[in-house]
């Protein structure tokens, strides 16, 4: 779900996983957002390079608990 206020936009991805990355990336211009809520709590398979290339966020937010049992966020996702 994307939100727009003036010239600023945010993409809220909920708990989607990598299977939806290509669908969102296909939206290209509609997917672009300054702020991204990173998909699936920053899991290893979330927010692929193709997805991030389509969204082109300036800021990425990850929702996850400290020292969670899933070890989210993944170091690979943080680097992307």
C-alpha positions as protocol buffer text, in pm:
chain_id: "A"
residue {
  index: 1
  type: UNK
  ca { x: 0 y: 0 z: 0 }
}
residue {
  index: 2
  type: UNK
  ca { x: 142 y: 337 z: -94 }
}
residue {
  index: 3
  type: UNK
  ca { x: 61 y: 668 z: 69 }
}
residue {
  index: 4
  type: UNK
  ca { x: 121 y: 1009 z: -85 }
}
residue {
  index: 5
  type: UNK
  ca { x: 125 y: 1347 z: 88 }
}
residue {
  index: 6
  type: UNK
  ca { x: 231 y: 1634 z: -128 }
}
residue {
  index: 7
  type: UNK
  ca { x: 560 y: 1534 z: -289 }
}
residue {
  index: 8
  type: UNK
  ca { x: 643 y: 1267 z: -31 }
}
residue {
  index: 9
  type: UNK
  ca { x: 542 y: 903 z: -55 }
}
residue {
  index: 10
  type: UNK
  ca { x: 576 y: 596 z: 163 }
}
residue {
  index: 11
  type: UNK
  ca { x: 538 y: 232 z: 61 }
}
residue {
  index: 12
  type: UNK
  ca { x: 397 y: 12 z: 337 }
}
residue {
  index: 13
  type: UNK
  ca { x: 464 y: -348 z: 244 }
}
residue {
  index: 14
  type: UNK
  ca { x: 304 y: -524 z: 538 }
}
residue {
  index: 15
  type: UNK
  ca { x: 432 y: -878 z: 579 }
}
residue {
  index: 16
  type: UNK
  ca { x: 482 y: -955 z: 211 }
}
residue {
  index: 17
  type: UNK
  ca { x: 765 y: -1185 z: 110 }
}
residue {
  index: 18
  type: UNK
  ca { x: 998 y: -1211 z: -189 }
}
residue {
  index: 19
  type: UNK
  ca { x: 728 y: -1365 z: -409 }
}
residue {
  index: 20
  type: UNK
  ca { x: 563 y: -1023 z: -437 }
}
residue {
  index: 21
  type: UNK
  ca { x: 885 y: -832 z: -517 }
}
residue {
  index: 22
  type: UNK
  ca { x: 852 y: -881 z: -894 }
}
residue {
  index: 23
  type: UNK
  ca { x: 487 y: -776 z: -891 }
}
residue {
  index: 24
  type: UNK
  ca { x: 563 y: -451 z: -709 }
}
residue {
  index: 25
  type: UNK
  ca { x: 874 y: -392 z: -923 }
}
residue {
  index: 26
  type: UNK
  ca { x: 654 y: -418 z: -1235 }
}
residue {
  index: 27
  type: UNK
  ca { x: 461 y: -112 z: -1116 }
}
residue {
  index: 28
  type: UNK
  ca { x: 785 y: 89 z: -1156 }
}
residue {
  index: 29
  type: UNK
  ca { x: 675 y: 455 z: -1133 }
}
residue {
  index: 30
  type: UNK
  ca { x: 386 y: 378 z: -898 }
}
residue {
  index: 31
  type: UNK
  ca { x: 617 y: 175 z: -672 }
}
residue {
  index: 32
  type: UNK
  ca { x: 874 y: 453 z: -629 }
}
residue {
  index: 33
  type: UNK
  ca { x: 868 y: 595 z: -278 }
}
residue {
  index: 34
  type: UNK
  ca { x: 1098 y: 806 z: -65 }
}
residue {
  index: 35
  type: UNK
  ca { x: 1024 y: 594 z: 242 }
}
residue {
  index: 36
  type: UNK
  ca { x: 997 y: 215 z: 244 }
}
residue {
  index: 37
  type: UNK
  ca { x: 877 y: -11 z: 523 }
}
residue {
  index: 38
  type: UNK
  ca { x: 1105 y: -307 z: 444 }
}
residue {
  index: 39
  type: UNK
  ca { x: 919 y: -627 z: 360 }
}
residue {
  index: 40
  type: UNK
  ca { x: 887 y: -925 z: 593 }
}
residue {
  index: 41
  type: UNK
  ca { x: 1075 y: -771 z: 887 }
}
residue {
  index: 42
  type: UNK
  ca { x: 1401 y: -762 z: 690 }
}
residue {
  index: 43
  type: UNK
  ca { x: 1419 y: -1139 z: 644 }
}
residue {
  index: 44
  type: UNK
  ca { x: 1693 y: -1281 z: 420 }
}
residue {
  index: 45
  type: UNK
  ca { x: 1454 y: -1322 z: 126 }
}
residue {
  index: 46
  type: UNK
  ca { x: 1293 y: -979 z: 152 }
}
residue {
  index: 47
  type: UNK
  ca { x: 1350 y: -663 z: -50 }
}
residue {
  index: 48
  type: UNK
  ca { x: 1542 y: -804 z: -345 }
}
residue {
  index: 49
  type: UNK
  ca { x: 1782 y: -584 z: -543 }
}
residue {
  index: 50
  type: UNK
  ca { x: 1523 y: -570 z: -826 }
}
residue {
  index: 51
  type: UNK
  ca { x: 1254 y: -459 z: -581 }
}
residue {
  index: 52
  type: UNK
  ca { x: 1476 y: -189 z: -429 }
}
residue {
  index: 53
  type: UNK
  ca { x: 1579 y: -71 z: -773 }
}
residue {
  index: 54
  type: UNK
  ca { x: 1211 y: -18 z: -860 }
}
residue {
  index: 55
  type: UNK
  ca { x: 1115 y: 151 z: -533 }
}
residue {
  index: 56
  type: UNK
  ca { x: 1434 y: 361 z: -497 }
}
residue {
  index: 57
  type: UNK
  ca { x: 1377 y: 460 z: -134 }
}
residue {
  index: 58
  type: UNK
  ca { x: 1582 y: 728 z: 40 }
}
residue {
  index: 59
  type: UNK
  ca { x: 1489 y: 586 z: 381 }
}
residue {
  index: 60
  type: UNK
  ca { x: 1414 y: 225 z: 473 }
}
residue {
  index: 61
  type: UNK
  ca { x: 1243 y: 126 z: 798 }
}
residue {
  index: 62
  type: UNK
  ca { x: 1252 y: -226 z: 939 }
}
residue {
  index: 63
  type: UNK
  ca { x: 997 y: -345 z: 1194 }
}
residue {
  index: 64
  type: UNK
  ca { x: 1137 y: -621 z: 1417 }
}
residue {
  index: 65
  type: UNK
  ca { x: 1213 y: -688 z: 1780 }
}
residue {
  index: 66
  type: UNK
  ca { x: 1562 y: -679 z: 1928 }
}
residue {
  index: 67
  type: UNK
  ca { x: 1726 y: -1023 z: 1952 }
}
residue {
  index: 68
  type: UNK
  ca { x: 1422 y: -1191 z: 1793 }
}
residue {
  index: 69
  type: UNK
  ca { x: 1429 y: -1567 z: 1736 }
}
residue {
  index: 70
  type: UNK
  ca { x: 1435 y: -1522 z: 1356 }
}
residue {
  index: 71
  type: UNK
  ca { x: 1748 y: -1301 z: 1369 }
}
residue {
  index: 72
  type: UNK
  ca { x: 1573 y: -1028 z: 1169 }
}
residue {
  index: 73
  type: UNK
  ca { x: 1688 y: -812 z: 1005 }
}
residue {
  index: 74
  type: UNK
  ca { x: 1919 y: -1011 z: 785 }
}
residue {
  index: 75
  type: UNK
  ca { x: 2266 y: -857 z: 737 }
}
residue {
  index: 76
  type: UNK
  ca { x: 2225 y: -899 z: 357 }
}
residue {
  index: 77
  type: UNK
  ca { x: 1904 y: -695 z: 359 }
}
residue {
  index: 78
  type: UNK
  ca { x: 2060 y: -423 z: 572 }
}
residue {
  index: 79
  type: UNK
  ca { x: 2347 y: -397 z: 319 }
}
residue {
  index: 80
  type: UNK
  ca { x: 2105 y: -372 z: 26 }
}
